[in-house]
Amino acid sequence: MKKLLFCVLFAVMSFLSFAFPNMKLYLDSEIAFEINEDKILDKEGIVSMIIRDGNLYETENSMCVGTISEDKEKLYISLTNGDLKIFSFDFDKFSGAILKTIYYKDNSVDSSILFEYDKDKLLKTATYDGNNSLTGTSQYSYDKKTGIRTKLLEYNENNQLIFLTEFDNKHGRKAKTTEYNKDCTIKTQTFYDKETGNSIERLVYNPNTKKPVKWTFLQFDEEGKYSVSENYWLSSRMCWYNDLEEYAEKSKEEPVDWNESYSAKIRKYNFTKSSDGYSIIENLKNKHYLSSSSFALCNKNSNFCYCFNTNENDEIDIPSCYEIEFIKKQKDYSTMNKSGTGKGPFGFDIGMTYEQVKTACGGTELEHISDDRYYVKPKKSHPLFEKYIVWISDTYGLYYIKAISSNIYSSDYGTELKRDFNKILSPLEKKYGNFQKTDKVKSDYYFKDEKDFMMSIRDGARTYRAEWYATKDNYQNYDGLIGIVLGIDASSSINGYIWLEYEFLNHDDAKDALNDVL
């Protein structure tokens, strides 16, 4: 819902720039959207929505999400979802000012924002409540030579400065933010990395002494993890669960559902010097590294994590800690086979046990190779393929298949190999849809011509394959498969072979289970 509202609101903003080419609506002093021939483009120039006959359409699924109408110098948008509100925009042709008003369905005003411009530069915004009372203003400053934004000042309803954001005047990136108390003294200051935009340091001012205490922010990766030693990592996201106390009470009876892959047992835990990771916690505390509300410390070699909060002074509240024991969920992968038993590749289905695979091979015993791999002879074989290998986990069943053809004599151009490759490609495309084709030679390989096809394949310098991957839109057609790859390899400059691999959704779980025994 929020995403839809966000997209449609930006779409309306861009419509204005179409009506008035010299005027652009900004958000946080950056161009939000533009219109070009009824196409709505984002700031990267990618078309996101289309305006047609007074309607707004999403480009991904062509779904109508709202209507647009004009009344003199006012533009209205009514969203198709009844739960959302109606937006209107009044625009002044001469000053470039825009008043955005948000209405409830009964036409009563929820709030409004006035945008004031100087040509294409947003100078000021003023926000009002439903009674038209001022709730806050923002002012923007720009470098006179470069035009790059340099400052953003935010004021409350009493015109008191509450927030100041300063930007790098070379690139326009956020450099420093300052928060103010009601008496106009500084409350906090935060500094940002000019390259990444991440916060790197914060100064918290004592209200009595007016002196700051410096806190250093940890730099987390996209998964919210920060490595603190060889065996430990710290997460800023693990403890977003606010109901650990309730979870702990529930998990006294049985593990609670944590996410798609894990259940969890949660227990109250008190850190002591003998606790797992205690010295790391103390080290982070002493260095003032913990500038956040909550963290989890996890041992990479363990399924235990320790979740704790920090108080308003960013000091660790150790008594608030909980121990979280993660338990891998057992999945019933057989339910992912939608087409029916024996309808998978060569009659093999996701999660098949050894005995079930044996049945699909006409009762013939499987020839064990090593680990989870077996040579098999399926009843549903293909005349092109000579060898078949399956991977079967004791815990998760069948999770991988590979079929290999016999040697195929081919010309230097690989004509015969490509012919047989296309014979397999065609039915796969019909069943699984569009594929990704790769025909690429390494940049440092000398022989790149088509007449050198077989030589480049033999030397491992050329990749020739087609790939299919399940997505959220087509996964139901894959019967538990996550990926399919069809490829060509060569044993000499005149002989090559076709191979075909199927990877199922239980592949990662099966590999983890195999590695756990090492």
Secondary structure, 3 states (H helix, E strand, C coil): CHHHHHHHHHHHHHHHHHHCCCCCCEECCEECCEEECCEEECCCCCEEEEEECCEEEECCCCCEEEEEEEECCEEEEEECCCCCCEEEEEECCCCCCEEEEEECCCCCEEEEEEEEEECCEEEEEEEEECCCCEEEEEEEEECCCCCCEEEEEEECCCCCEEEEEEECCCCCCEEEEEEECCCCCEEEEEEECCCCCCEEEEEEECCCCCCEEEEECCCCCCCCEEECCCCEEEECCHHHCCCHHHHHHHCCCCCEECCCCEEEEEEECCCCCCCCCHHHHHHHHHCCCCCCCEEEEEECCCCEEEEEEECCCCCEEEEEEEEEEEEECCCCHHHHCCCCCCCCHHHCCCCCCHHHHHHHCCCCCCEEEECCEEEECCCCCCCCEEEEEEEEECCCEEEEEEEEECCEECCCCCHHHHHHHHHHHHHHHHHHCCCEEEEEECCCCCCCCHHHHHHHHHCCCEEEEEEEECCCCCHHHCCCEEEEEEEEEECCCCEEEEEEEEEECCHHHHHHHHHHCC
